């Protein structure tokens, strides 16, 4: 089992890195073609609401779906798992059609608020781009289901690679149609990329013998369990998505350049955490869910213990090394042109405080996946409320002393607090599991 988990982590990690490199290539091409002009501003505001809905509504799906799907497959067999998938596909279709219609109907109200500094022409362009991009929400809703099934079956490679289609197709549209269509080439290419991703996942799922057709079989215990776990995860994701807005708005209180300093200080940290956390959580989640479904508490405890040790062995030296090299890293990546040596000093301080979160973040991933595996997602909603309150309070206290770096330091403290809270809650909820290290 450990070999399969490590193999899955390696596969997902390498392919996620490849996806990030493709996305970086797209960003470089976009910067070359559009700079920081009005048309790019319009696109970024146009995609804001669909992206937020994807992160909150669709992004929470795997957490609730995988444990329930594995439980049904293990306890009731493949035919029941197919019925559950068909049910969820039907429900998913209705949900994302409803959310898409709601966003479209409220666009005349939300877009002027989001683009409050735009003139009439720029707002009109934003509105047009928004309606071009709105299908990505519906398309991605199906992609999340199909990704969840492939991950549950431990077919990680296709699920990890398929998001590369989004930047790659956008690059092709920019290269071949950018001079003719302008910013519309990027918008249409983005929609096409989401479509290609969904097509690849559909092909992979059909190879596994699953039907993709939505078909409603009625409410059953599995559906009720799924919805009961999904709603707390969505609520938690909504609260956690607010922390970025809080950080940026509170950084703006510190004066010019503080928001940019905070943003640059999180770039390298976000890359490390993004690649590592996706590979770890994706690979270990099906194994946790399968052991929880079989009530193999001793096996689950031993697996958790081993991976806590592995995470500490990997992340503590990594964190120490990155903190030590924080300033040279910022100098190499950013110090050129308008980015001065003074900026390097300030950003490296922010980055050093952000880096301290890495061990706590990865340990938190293990505990969160354990919580979702035993279908105790209400704990995650409670943790999200605690995190939001702690973030506001700690931001205010620490930014008085450290400025923008204090906001980064508060992030580390919030992850520490969240890890302790979730750990205590899960072992209180499941006493049969026992602590990883028994007395």
C-alpha positions in Angstrom: 0.0 0.0 0.0 2.8 2.4 0.9 4.5 1.8 -2.5 1.2 2.5 -4.3 0.7 5.7 -2.3 4.3 6.9 -3.0 4.0 5.9 -6.7 0.7 7.8 -6.9 2.2 10.9 -5.2 5.2 10.8 -7.7 2.9 10.5 -10.7 0.5 13.3 -9.6 3.4 15.5 -8.5 5.3 15.2 -11.9 2.2 15.8 -13.9 1.0 18.7 -11.8 4.4 20.3 -12.2 4.0 19.9 -16.0 0.5 21.5 -15.8 2.0 24.4 -13.9 4.7 24.9 -16.4 2.1 24.9 -19.2 0.2 27.5 -17.3 3.3 29.6 -16.8 4.0 29.5 -20.5 0.5 30.7 -21.2 0.9 33.6 -18.7 4.2 34.7 -20.4 2.5 34.7 -23.8 -0.5 36.6 -22.4 1.9 39.2 -20.8 3.7 39.5 -24.1 0.6 40.0 -26.2 -1.6 42.1 -23.8 0.7 43.5 -21.2 -1.4 45.1 -18.4 -3.9 46.8 -20.7 -7.6 47.3 -20.4 -8.6 44.2 -22.4 -6.7 41.9 -20.0 -8.3 43.8 -17.0 -11.7 43.0 -18.6 -10.9 39.3 -19.0 -9.7 38.9 -15.4 -12.8 40.5 -14.0 -15.0 38.5 -16.4 -13.5 35.2 -15.3 -13.6 36.1 -11.6 -17.1 34.9 -10.7 -17.0 31.6 -12.8 -13.6 30.8 -11.2 -15.0 31.5 -7.7 -18.0 29.3 -8.3 -15.7 26.5 -9.6 -13.5 26.7 -6.6 -16.3 26.7 -4.1 -19.0 24.6 -5.7 -17.1 22.2 -8.0 -13.8 22.2 -6.1 -15.5 20.8 -3.0 -17.0 17.9 -4.9 -14.1 15.4 -4.7 -13.9 15.7 -0.9 -17.5 14.5 -0.5 -17.8 12.2 -3.6 -14.8 9.9 -3.3 -15.4 8.4 0.2 -19.1 7.8 -0.7 -18.3 6.3 -4.1 -15.7 4.0 -2.6 -18.0 3.0 0.2 -20.8 2.1 -2.3 -18.4 0.2 -4.6 -16.9 -1.8 -1.8 -20.1 -2.6 0.1 -22.7 -2.8 -2.7 -20.7 -3.6 -5.8 -20.0 -2.0 -9.3 -23.6 -1.8 -10.4 -24.6 0.3 -7.3 -21.5 2.5 -7.9 -22.7 3.1 -11.5 -26.2 4.0 -10.2 -24.6 6.4 -7.7 -22.5 8.0 -10.5 -25.5 8.4 -12.8 -27.5 10.0 -10.0 -24.7 12.4 -9.2 -24.2 13.3 -12.9 -27.9 14.2 -13.1 -27.8 16.2 -9.9 -24.6 17.9 -10.9 -26.1 18.9 -14.3 -29.1 20.5 -12.6 -26.9 22.3 -10.0 -24.4 23.8 -12.5 -27.1 24.8 -15.0 -28.8 26.6 -12.1 -25.6 28.3 -10.9 -24.8 29.4 -14.5 -28.2 30.9 -15.0 -28.0 32.7 -11.7 -24.6 34.2 -12.6 -25.9 35.2 -16.0 -29.1 36.8 -14.6 -27.2 38.8 -12.0 -24.3 39.9 -14.4 -25.8 43.3 -14.9 -25.5 43.9 -11.1 -22.3 42.1 -10.3 -20.0 43.1 -13.1 -20.4 46.9 -12.5 -19.5 46.3 -8.9 -16.5 44.1 -9.6 -15.3 46.6 -12.3 -16.3 49.7 -10.5 -13.4 51.7 -12.0 -14.2 50.7 -15.6 -15.6 53.1 -18.1 -18.7 52.1 -20.2 -16.7 50.6 -23.1 -14.6 48.5 -20.8 -17.6 47.3 -18.8 -19.3 46.3 -22.1 -16.2 44.3 -23.1 -16.2 42.6 -19.6 -19.8 41.7 -19.9 -19.3 40.1 -23.4 -16.3 38.1 -22.2 -18.2 37.0 -19.1 -20.9 35.4 -21.3 -18.3 33.7 -23.4 -16.6 32.3 -20.3 -19.7 31.2 -18.3 -19.8 27.7 -20.0 -16.6 26.8 -18.2 -18.6 26.4 -14.9 -20.9 23.8 -16.4 -18.1 21.9 -18.3 -15.9 21.8 -15.2 -18.8 20.4 -13.1 -18.6 17.2 -15.2 -14.8 17.2 -15.1 -14.8 17.2 -11.3 -17.1 14.1 -11.2 -15.0 12.2 -13.8 -11.7 13.2 -12.1 -13.1 12.0 -8.7 -14.0 8.6 -10.2 -10.6 8.1 -11.8 -8.9 9.1 -8.6 -11.1 6.7 -6.6 -10.0 4.0 -9.0 -6.4 5.1 -8.5 -6.0 6.0 -12.2 -4.1 9.2 -11.3 -2.2 10.0 -14.4 -5.0 11.1 -16.8 -6.8 13.0 -14.0 -3.6 14.9 -13.1 -2.5 15.6 -16.7 -5.9 16.6 -18.2 -5.9 20.2 -16.7 -2.9 20.9 -19.0 -5.4 21.1 -21.9 -6.7 24.5 -20.5 -3.4 26.5 -20.9 -2.3 24.5 -24.0 -5.5 25.1 -26.0 -5.4 28.8 -24.9 -1.8 29.1 -26.2 -2.8 27.6 -29.6 -5.7 30.0 -30.0 -3.5 33.0 -29.0 -0.7 31.9 -31.5 -3.0 31.3 -34.4 -6.0 33.6 -33.8 -4.6 36.2 -31.4 -3.8 38.8 -34.0 -7.3 38.5 -35.5 -9.6 38.0 -32.5 -7.5 39.7 -29.8 -8.6 39.1 -26.3 -11.5 37.0 -27.6 -9.0 34.4 -28.7 -7.9 33.9 -25.1 -11.5 33.7 -23.8 -12.6 31.2 -26.5 -9.3 29.2 -26.1 -9.9 29.0 -22.4 -13.4 27.6 -22.9 -12.0 25.2 -25.5 -9.3 24.1 -23.1 -12.0 23.2 -20.4 -13.8 21.3 -23.1 -10.7 19.3 -24.1 -10.0 18.5 -20.5 -13.6 17.2 -20.1 -13.2 15.2 -23.3 -10.0 13.5 -22.1 -11.6 12.6 -18.8 -14.7 11.2 -20.5 -12.6 9.0 -22.7 -10.7 7.7 -19.7 -13.8 6.9 -17.8 -15.5 5.1 -20.7 -12.4 2.9 -21.0 -13.1 1.9 -17.4 -16.5 0.7 -18.4 -18.6 3.5 -16.8 -21.6 5.1 -18.5 -21.4 8.9 -18.5 -25.1 9.4 -19.3 -27.1 11.3 -16.6 -29.9 9.1 -15.3 -31.9 9.7 -12.2 -32.5 6.5 -10.0 -34.1 8.4 -7.1 -32.9 9.4 -3.7 -31.2 6.6 -1.9 -29.0 6.4 1.3 -25.8 7.0 -0.7 -27.2 10.2 -2.2 -28.3 11.4 1.2 -24.9 10.7 2.7 -23.2 12.5 -0.2 -25.3 15.6 0.1 -24.9 15.6 3.9 -21.1 15.6 3.5 -21.1 18.0 0.5 -22.9 20.9 2.1 -20.5 21.4 5.0 -17.5 21.2 2.6 -19.0 23.9 0.4 -19.7 26.1 3.4 -16.1 25.6 4.6 -14.7 26.3 1.1 -16.7 29.5 0.9 -15.3 30.7 4.2 -11.7 29.7 3.4 -11.9 31.4 0.0 -12.6 34.6 1.8 -9.2 34.6 3.6 -7.3 35.8 0.4 -9.7 38.7 0.1 -9.1 39.5 3.8 -5.3 39.3 3.5 -5.3 41.6 0.5 -7.7 44.1 1.9 -5.8 44.3 5.2 -2.5 44.6 3.4 -3.9 47.6 1.5 -4.2 49.4 4.9 -0.4 49.3 5.2 0.3 51.6 2.4 1.5 51.5 -1.2 3.2 48.3 -2.4 2.1 46.2 0.5 -0.4 44.1 -1.5 2.2 43.5 -4.2 4.8 42.6 -1.6 2.4 40.1 -0.1 1.6 38.7 -3.5 5.2 38.2 -4.6 6.1 36.7 -1.2 3.6 33.9 -1.7 4.5 32.9 -5.3 7.3 30.3 -4.6 5.5 29.1 -1.5 2.3 28.6 -3.5 4.1 26.6 -6.1 5.7 24.2 -3.5 2.5 23.8 -1.6 0.4 23.4 -4.8 2.4 20.6 -6.4 3.1 18.8 -3.1 -0.4 19.0 -1.6 -2.2 17.9 -4.8 0.1 14.9 -5.1 -0.2 13.9 -1.4 -3.9 14.4 -1.1 -4.8 12.8 -4.4 -2.7 9.7 -3.8 -3.7 9.0 -0.2 -7.4 9.9 -0.2 -8.6 6.7 -1.9 -6.6 4.5 0.5 -7.9 6.3 3.5 -11.5 6.1 2.2 -11.1 2.4 1.4 -9.8 1.5 4.9 -12.5 3.6 6.5 -15.2 1.9 4.4 -13.9 -1.5 5.6 -13.6 -0.2 9.2 -9.9 -1.1 9.2 -9.0 1.3 12.0 -5.7 -0.3 12.9 -4.5 -0.2 9.2 -5.7 3.4 8.9 -3.8 4.4 12.1 -0.6 2.8 11.0 -0.8 4.4 7.5 -1.4 7.8 9.1 1.5 7.3 11.5 3.9 6.4 8.6 2.9 9.3 6.5 3.1 11.8 9.4 6.7 10.7 9.8 7.4 10.9 6.1 5.8 14.4 5.9 8.0 15.7 8.8 11.1 14.1 7.3 10.5 15.8 4.0 9.1 19.2 4.9 11.1 20.3 8.0 14.5 20.2 6.1 12.8 21.7 3.0 11.4 24.5 5.0 14.7 25.2 6.7 16.5 25.3 3.4 14.0 27.6 1.7 14.0 30.0 4.6 17.8 30.1 4.5 17.8 30.8 0.8 14.7 33.0 0.8 16.5 36.2 -0.2 18.6 34.7 -3.0 15.5 33.0 -4.4 13.7 36.3 -4.6 16.7 38.0 -6.1 17.0 35.4 -8.9 13.3 35.2 -9.7 12.2 38.8 -9.4 15.0 41.4 -9.0 15.2 43.1 -12.3 13.8 46.3 -13.9 11.4 48.1 -11.5 11.9 45.3 -8.8 14.7 46.8 -6.7 17.0 45.4 -4.0 14.8 47.0 -1.4 11.8 45.1 -2.8 13.9 41.9 -2.6 14.5 42.5 1.1 10.9 43.2 1.9 9.5 40.3 -0.2 12.0 37.8 1.2 10.8 38.6 4.8 7.3 37.9 3.7 8.3 34.7 2.0 10.3 33.5 5.0 7.2 33.8 7.2 5.0 32.2 4.6 7.5 29.3 4.3 7.0 28.4 8.0 3.5 27.1 7.2 4.8 24.2 5.0 5.0 21.4 7.6 1.7 22.4 9.3 0.0 22.6 5.9 1.1 19.1 4.7 0.2 17.5 8.1 -3.1 19.3 7.8 -3.7 17.7 4.4 -3.3 14.2 6.0 -5.8 15.1 8.8 -8.3 16.7 6.4 -8.3 13.7 4.1 -8.8 11.4 7.1 -11.8 13.5 8.2 -13.3 13.3 4.7 -12.6 9.6 4.5 -14.7 8.9 7.6 -17.3 11.4 6.3 -17.0 13.9 9.2 -16.9 17.0 7.0 -18.8 19.1 9.5 -15.5 19.3 11.3 -14.0 21.1 8.3 -16.8 23.7 8.4 -16.2 24.3 12.1 -12.4 24.6 11.3 -13.1 27.1 8.5 -15.1 29.3 10.9 -12.3 29.2 13.4 -9.7 29.9 10.8 -11.6 32.9 9.4 -11.9 34.5 12.9 -8.3 33.7 13.8 -7.0 35.1 10.5 -8.7 38.5 11.0 -7.5 38.8 14.7 -3.9 37.6 14.0 -3.6 39.7 10.9 -4.5 42.8 12.8 -2.2 42.0 15.7 0.9 40.9 13.7 0.7 43.5 11.0 1.1 46.2 13.7 4.5 44.7 14.5 5.8 43.2 11.2 3.8 44.9 8.5 2.9 42.8 5.4 5.2 40.0 6.8 2.9 39.8 9.8 0.0 38.8 7.6 2.2 36.0 6.2 3.1 35.0 9.8 -0.5 34.9 10.8 -1.1 32.3 8.0 1.4 30.0 9.6 -0.3 30.4 13.0 -3.7 29.8 11.5 -2.5 26.5 9.9 -1.0 25.4 13.3 -4.3 26.2 15.1 -6.3 24.4 12.4 -4.1 21.3 12.6 -4.5 21.1 16.4 -8.3 21.6 16.2 -8.9 19.1 13.4 -6.7 16.5 15.1 -8.5 16.8 18.4 -11.9 16.7 16.8 -11.3 13.7 14.6 -10.0 11.5 17.5 -12.8 12.7 19.7 -15.3 11.8 16.9 -13.7 8.4 16.1 -12.3 6.9 19.4 -11.8 3.5 17.7 -9.2 5.0 15.4 -6.7 5.6 18.3 -3.8 8.1 18.2 -1.1 7.5 15.7 1.5 6.9 18.5 -0.1 4.8 21.2 1.3 5.1 24.7 
